[in-house]
Amino acid sequence: MSEYTKDHPFTGSLIDRFSLCHNSSQKSTYHLAIDIKGSDIRYEVGDSIGVLPINNPVEVDKILKSITCNADERIIDPRDQSTSSIKEFLLHKANISRVSSKFADQMIELGANPSLADRKESMDRKEFRSYLEEFHIWDFLIEFGPVQWPAQDFVSSLSRLIPRLYSIASSPLVYPQEVHFTIAVLHYETRGHTRKGVCSHYLCEQLSLHSNELGVYLQKSKDFRLPEDDNTPIIMIGPGTGIAPFRAFIQERIAKNAKGKNWLFFGEWTREGEFFYQDYWMKLQAEGRLRLDTAFSRDQETKVYVQHRMQEQAADLWQWIEKEGAVLYICGDAKNMAKDVEQTLLSIIQEEGERSEEEAKAYIKQLKQEKRYLKDVY
């Protein structure tokens, strides 16, 4: 097993990157592959890859200009006491896309524009935090500066840049020297500026292919695993980038010649624009190796999601779960999708299993205890 961690990552190389979106799609979702040769990283399907992003150099330069600081000035990392230039610290270790209340308070103490203190006074704590979320560090400094901020004090005021975890989308039986994953590029508008997700921008728009500078480590899964018995049917629900681990699951099952049935529910905006890995799924469906149900929410007037497809297939789902002992997996959005899917599952158990709501809830609890209902949600 690899001993690499977020503090001591393996330096890998991005060897492949291509868009999974087609035609006039308004989304930006990519397939990425990292070369892990020489790392001794031994991953399993269900694991995640941790990525250490590097901040946008343009934003870092704007920050240095705003605090009138020399990029080469040496500072001490307040966390581990290592030394580096302030520019290296801002690129690799600082969260420059978030303004904390602590940062705002220190700016006020250093003589920031009085309007900042006025705003804080006029808002409760929650409102003020919400207001700060509209900014990145650089435009906050421009909005309420200038302030004279010694380099060491400045870096001590910043929160840490944290690694991002991505579900692995490949099987080591097929790609032992590579790790694949699926990533959506985050873009949004606030205060007249286009914001970009730190890691998604770094991986998809900033990092050059084959440059040996990508810090990664393996994050083992506790229980998001394929059944030990290859004959066990599996039901996979993975809309959007939640499709990633199920590409790995299916690769693994095929490589092992597993006899268990495979059923995938996938959803996105449109079939034409965002049917990720479409050729692969359609080929497996044609070969009889995969049962596939899709929900493309914008292809018809009434929005259709994966839970609606589940409801349409309620009788068969119940058959697979209750009679055939299938394991059910969910990957993707925790806030809405996973809750909606569980509510639909509860309804199916009540209707098809002729159980009360309390009995259905107990049934789901039992599935979880038996590790037959597993989630990788975020």
C-alpha positions as CSV (number, residue, x, y, z in Angstrom):
1,M,0.0,0.0,0.0
2,S,1.1,3.5,-0.8
3,E,2.3,5.7,2.1
4,Y,1.6,8.9,0.3
5,T,-0.6,11.5,2.1
6,K,-1.9,15.0,1.6
7,D,1.2,16.2,3.4
8,H,3.6,14.0,1.5
9,P,1.9,13.4,-1.9
10,F,3.2,11.5,-5.0
11,T,4.1,13.7,-7.9
12,G,2.3,12.4,-10.9
13,S,1.7,13.4,-14.4
14,L,-1.6,14.2,-16.1
15,I,-1.5,12.0,-19.3
16,D,-5.0,12.4,-20.7
17,R,-7.8,14.9,-20.5
18,F,-10.8,15.2,-22.8
19,S,-14.3,16.7,-22.6
20,L,-17.2,14.4,-21.9
21,C,-19.6,17.1,-23.2
22,H,-20.7,17.4,-26.8
23,N,-22.3,19.8,-29.3
24,S,-23.8,22.8,-27.7
25,S,-23.5,21.7,-24.0
26,Q,-23.3,24.5,-21.5
27,K,-21.4,22.3,-19.1
28,S,-17.7,21.6,-18.9
29,T,-17.1,18.1,-17.6
30,Y,-13.8,16.2,-18.3
31,H,-12.3,12.8,-18.1
32,L,-8.8,12.8,-16.7
33,A,-6.0,10.2,-16.4
34,I,-3.0,10.4,-14.1
35,D,0.2,8.3,-14.6
36,I,1.1,6.6,-11.2
37,K,4.0,4.5,-12.5
38,G,6.7,4.2,-9.8
39,S,4.4,5.2,-7.0
40,D,3.5,1.8,-5.7
41,I,-0.1,3.2,-5.3
42,R,-2.4,0.2,-5.2
43,Y,-5.9,1.4,-5.5
44,E,-9.2,-0.5,-5.5
45,V,-12.5,0.4,-7.1
46,G,-14.4,2.5,-4.7
47,D,-11.4,4.5,-3.6
48,S,-10.8,8.2,-4.2
49,I,-7.8,10.1,-5.5
50,G,-6.8,13.2,-3.5
51,V,-5.5,16.1,-5.6
52,L,-3.5,19.1,-4.3
53,P,-4.5,22.0,-6.4
54,I,-2.3,25.0,-7.2
55,N,-3.9,28.5,-7.1
56,N,-4.3,30.6,-10.2
57,P,-1.0,32.5,-10.6
58,V,-2.9,35.6,-12.0
59,E,-4.9,35.9,-8.7
60,V,-1.7,35.4,-6.7
61,D,0.1,38.2,-8.5
62,K,-3.0,40.5,-7.9
63,I,-2.7,39.8,-4.2
64,L,1.0,40.5,-4.1
65,K,0.4,43.8,-5.9
66,S,-2.4,44.7,-3.5
67,I,-0.2,44.3,-0.4
68,T,2.8,45.8,-2.1
69,C,4.9,42.7,-1.3
70,N,7.9,41.3,-3.1
71,A,7.1,37.8,-4.5
72,D,10.4,36.5,-3.3
73,E,10.1,37.6,0.3
74,R,10.7,34.7,2.7
75,I,8.0,33.7,5.1
76,I,7.5,30.9,7.7
77,D,4.5,28.6,7.3
78,P,2.6,29.0,10.5
79,R,1.5,25.4,10.4
80,D,4.7,23.4,9.9
81,Q,7.4,26.1,10.3
82,S,8.8,25.5,6.8
83,T,10.2,28.4,4.9
84,S,9.3,29.5,1.4
85,S,8.7,32.6,-0.7
86,I,5.4,34.3,-0.1
87,K,4.5,33.6,-3.7
88,E,5.1,29.8,-3.3
89,F,3.0,29.8,-0.2
90,L,0.1,31.6,-1.9
91,L,0.3,29.3,-4.9
92,H,0.4,26.0,-2.9
93,K,-0.8,26.4,0.6
94,A,-3.3,29.3,1.0
95,N,-7.0,29.3,0.4
96,I,-7.2,32.6,-1.6
97,S,-10.8,32.0,-2.8
98,R,-12.3,32.5,0.7
99,V,-12.4,35.5,2.9
100,S,-12.8,34.5,6.6
101,S,-14.2,36.7,9.4
102,K,-10.7,36.6,10.9
103,F,-9.2,38.0,7.7
104,A,-11.8,40.8,7.6
105,D,-11.2,41.7,11.2
106,Q,-7.5,42.0,10.7
107,M,-8.0,44.2,7.7
108,I,-10.2,46.5,9.8
109,E,-7.5,46.6,12.5
110,L,-4.9,47.5,9.8
111,G,-7.0,50.5,8.7
112,A,-9.1,49.2,5.9
113,N,-11.7,51.4,4.2
114,P,-14.2,52.4,7.0
115,S,-17.1,51.0,4.9
116,L,-15.9,47.5,5.9
117,A,-16.3,48.1,9.6
118,D,-19.7,49.8,8.9
119,R,-20.9,46.7,7.0
120,K,-19.9,44.4,9.8
121,E,-21.7,46.6,12.3
122,S,-24.9,46.7,10.3
123,M,-25.1,42.9,9.8
124,D,-25.5,40.0,12.1
125,R,-22.8,37.3,12.1
126,K,-24.5,35.1,9.6
127,E,-25.2,37.9,7.2
128,F,-21.6,39.1,7.4
129,R,-20.3,35.6,6.6
130,S,-22.6,35.4,3.7
131,Y,-21.4,38.8,2.4
132,L,-17.7,37.7,2.7
133,E,-18.5,34.6,0.6
134,E,-19.0,36.9,-2.4
135,F,-15.3,37.7,-2.5
136,H,-11.9,36.2,-3.2
137,I,-8.9,37.5,-1.3
138,W,-7.6,39.7,-4.2
139,D,-10.8,41.6,-4.9
140,F,-11.5,42.0,-1.2
141,L,-8.1,43.7,-0.9
142,I,-8.9,45.9,-3.8
143,E,-12.5,46.7,-2.5
144,F,-11.4,47.7,1.0
145,G,-7.6,48.4,0.8
146,P,-5.0,49.5,0.5
147,V,-3.5,48.4,3.8
148,Q,0.1,47.9,4.8
149,W,0.3,44.2,5.7
150,P,3.6,42.6,6.7
151,A,4.1,39.4,4.7
152,Q,4.4,37.1,7.7
153,D,1.3,38.5,9.3
154,F,-0.6,38.3,6.0
155,V,0.1,34.6,5.4
156,S,-0.9,33.9,9.1
157,S,-4.3,35.4,8.4
158,L,-5.2,33.0,5.6
159,S,-7.0,29.7,5.8
160,R,-5.4,26.6,4.3
161,L,-5.9,25.3,0.7
162,I,-7.3,21.8,1.2
163,P,-7.0,18.8,-1.2
164,R,-10.0,17.8,-3.3
165,L,-11.1,14.2,-3.5
166,Y,-12.4,12.5,-6.7
167,S,-14.0,9.1,-7.0
168,I,-11.7,6.9,-9.1
169,A,-13.3,6.0,-12.5
170,S,-11.0,3.1,-13.5
171,S,-10.2,-0.5,-12.4
172,P,-6.6,-1.4,-11.4
173,L,-7.3,-4.7,-13.3
174,V,-7.5,-2.7,-16.5
175,Y,-5.4,0.3,-15.7
176,P,-2.8,-0.7,-13.0
177,Q,-0.5,2.2,-13.8
178,E,-3.2,4.9,-14.2
179,V,-5.9,6.5,-12.1
180,H,-8.9,8.0,-14.0
181,F,-11.5,10.4,-12.7
182,T,-14.4,12.6,-13.8
183,I,-14.5,16.3,-13.0
184,A,-16.9,19.2,-13.6
185,V,-15.4,22.6,-14.1
186,L,-17.0,25.0,-11.7
187,H,-17.8,28.5,-13.1
188,Y,-20.0,31.1,-11.4
189,E,-20.6,34.8,-11.3
190,T,-20.3,37.1,-8.2
191,R,-19.9,40.8,-8.0
192,G,-19.3,41.1,-11.7
193,H,-16.4,38.6,-11.7
194,T,-16.4,35.1,-13.2
195,R,-15.2,32.7,-10.4
196,K,-13.6,29.4,-11.1
197,G,-13.3,26.3,-8.9
198,V,-9.8,26.2,-7.7
199,C,-9.1,22.5,-8.4
200,S,-11.3,22.1,-11.4
201,H,-9.8,25.1,-13.1
202,Y,-6.3,23.9,-12.2
203,L,-6.8,20.4,-13.6
204,C,-8.8,21.2,-16.7
205,E,-7.6,24.7,-17.8
206,Q,-4.3,25.4,-16.1
207,L,-2.2,22.2,-15.8
208,S,-0.3,21.1,-18.9
209,L,-0.5,17.5,-20.1
210,H,2.6,15.4,-19.2
211,S,4.0,18.1,-16.8
212,N,5.3,16.1,-13.8
213,E,4.0,18.4,-11.1
214,L,0.6,17.0,-9.9
215,G,0.5,16.2,-6.2
216,V,-1.8,13.2,-5.5
217,Y,-2.5,10.6,-2.8
218,L,-4.8,7.7,-2.4
219,Q,-7.9,8.0,-0.1
220,K,-9.1,4.5,0.7
221,S,-12.8,3.8,0.9
222,K,-14.2,2.3,4.1
223,D,-17.0,0.3,2.6
224,F,-17.9,1.6,-0.9
225,R,-16.9,-1.7,-2.4
226,L,-18.1,-4.3,-4.9
227,P,-19.7,-7.4,-3.3
228,E,-17.3,-10.1,-2.4
229,D,-19.5,-12.6,-4.3
230,D,-19.2,-11.8,-8.0
231,N,-22.6,-13.4,-8.6
232,T,-24.4,-10.7,-6.6
233,P,-26.4,-8.2,-8.7
234,I,-25.5,-4.5,-8.3
235,I,-27.7,-1.4,-8.8
236,M,-25.8,1.8,-9.4
237,I,-27.3,5.3,-9.3
238,G,-24.9,8.0,-10.5
239,P,-26.1,11.1,-12.2
240,G,-23.6,13.7,-13.4
241,T,-20.0,13.1,-12.2
242,G,-21.5,10.5,-9.8
243,I,-21.0,8.1,-12.8
244,A,-17.3,7.9,-12.1
245,P,-17.0,5.0,-9.6
246,F,-19.5,2.9,-11.6
247,R,-17.2,3.0,-14.7
248,A,-14.6,1.5,-12.4
249,F,-17.1,-1.0,-11.0
250,I,-18.1,-2.2,-14.5
251,Q,-14.5,-2.4,-15.7
252,E,-13.7,-4.6,-12.7
253,R,-16.7,-6.9,-13.1
254,I,-16.0,-7.4,-16.8
255,A,-12.2,-8.0,-16.1
256,K,-13.1,-10.7,-13.5
257,N,-15.8,-12.1,-15.7
258,A,-18.3,-11.7,-12.9
259,K,-21.6,-13.3,-13.5
260,G,-23.7,-10.9,-11.4
261,K,-26.1,-8.6,-13.2
262,N,-25.4,-4.8,-13.5
263,W,-28.0,-2.1,-13.6
264,L,-27.1,1.6,-14.0
265,F,-29.2,4.7,-13.6
266,F,-27.6,7.8,-15.0
267,G,-28.9,11.3,-15.4
268,E,-27.8,14.7,-16.8
269,W,-29.2,17.7,-18.6
270,T,-29.4,16.3,-22.2
271,R,-28.7,13.1,-24.0
272,E,-27.0,14.9,-26.9
273,G,-24.8,17.1,-24.7
274,E,-24.0,15.3,-21.5
275,F,-24.3,11.6,-21.8
276,F,-20.9,10.8,-20.2
277,Y,-19.1,7.7,-21.5
278,Q,-22.1,7.1,-23.8
279,D,-20.4,4.7,-26.2
280,Y,-19.1,2.5,-23.4
281,W,-22.5,2.2,-21.8
282,M,-24.3,1.6,-25.1
283,K,-21.8,-1.1,-26.1
284,L,-22.3,-2.9,-22.8
285,Q,-26.1,-2.6,-23.0
286,A,-26.0,-4.1,-26.6
287,E,-23.8,-7.0,-25.3
288,G,-26.3,-7.7,-22.5
289,R,-23.8,-6.9,-19.8
290,L,-25.6,-3.8,-18.5
291,R,-29.1,-2.8,-17.9
292,L,-29.3,1.0,-18.4
293,D,-31.9,3.6,-17.5
294,T,-31.3,7.3,-18.2
295,A,-32.9,10.5,-17.2
296,F,-32.1,13.7,-19.2
297,S,-33.9,16.4,-17.4
298,R,-34.0,19.0,-20.2
299,D,-35.0,16.7,-23.1
300,Q,-38.7,17.2,-22.4
301,E,-40.9,19.9,-20.9
302,T,-41.4,18.1,-17.6
303,K,-38.1,17.5,-15.8
304,V,-37.2,13.9,-15.3
305,Y,-34.6,12.7,-12.8
306,V,-33.1,9.3,-11.9
307,Q,-35.6,8.9,-9.0
308,H,-38.4,9.1,-11.6
309,R,-36.8,6.3,-13.6
310,M,-36.5,4.3,-10.4
311,Q,-40.2,4.7,-9.7
312,E,-41.0,3.5,-13.3
313,Q,-39.0,0.4,-12.6
314,A,-40.2,-0.1,-9.1
315,A,-41.3,-3.8,-9.5
316,D,-38.0,-4.9,-11.0
317,L,-36.0,-2.9,-8.4
318,W,-37.9,-4.6,-5.6
319,Q,-37.3,-8.0,-7.3
320,W,-33.5,-7.3,-7.5
321,I,-33.2,-6.0,-4.0
322,E,-35.6,-8.4,-2.1
323,K,-35.5,-11.6,-4.1
324,E,-32.0,-11.5,-5.7
325,G,-30.0,-9.8,-2.9
326,A,-28.7,-6.9,-5.0
327,V,-26.4,-4.3,-3.5
328,L,-27.5,-0.7,-4.1
329,Y,-25.0,2.1,-4.7
330,I,-25.5,5.9,-4.9
331,C,-22.8,8.4,-5.9
332,G,-23.1,12.2,-6.4
333,D,-24.9,15.1,-4.9
334,A,-25.7,14.7,-1.2
335,K,-27.8,17.8,-0.8
336,N,-30.7,16.9,-3.1
337,M,-30.2,13.8,-5.3
338,A,-29.2,11.3,-2.6
339,K,-32.2,12.4,-0.4
340,D,-34.6,12.2,-3.3
341,V,-33.3,8.7,-4.3
342,E,-33.7,7.5,-0.7
343,Q,-37.2,8.9,-0.5
344,T,-38.1,7.1,-3.8
345,L,-36.5,3.9,-2.5
346,L,-38.7,4.2,0.7
347,S,-41.8,4.5,-1.5
348,I,-40.9,1.5,-3.6
349,I,-40.4,-0.6,-0.5
350,Q,-43.8,0.5,0.8
351,E,-45.6,-0.1,-2.4
352,E,-43.9,-3.2,-3.8
353,G,-43.1,-4.8,-0.5
354,E,-46.4,-3.9,1.0
355,R,-44.8,-2.4,4.1
356,S,-45.7,0.5,6.3
357,E,-43.5,3.6,6.3
358,E,-41.9,2.5,9.6
359,E,-41.3,-1.0,8.2
360,A,-39.8,0.5,5.1
361,K,-37.5,2.7,7.1
362,A,-36.4,-0.3,9.1
363,Y,-35.8,-2.2,5.9
364,I,-33.5,0.5,4.6
365,K,-31.7,0.5,7.9
366,Q,-31.2,-3.2,7.6
367,L,-29.8,-2.8,4.1
368,K,-27.3,-0.3,5.4
369,Q,-26.2,-2.6,8.2
370,E,-25.7,-5.5,5.7
371,K,-23.7,-3.1,3.5
372,R,-26.2,-3.5,0.7
373,Y,-27.0,0.2,0.5
374,L,-23.8,2.2,0.1
375,K,-23.2,5.9,-0.6
376,D,-20.3,8.0,-2.0
377,V,-21.9,11.4,-1.8
378,Y,-20.5,14.9,-1.6
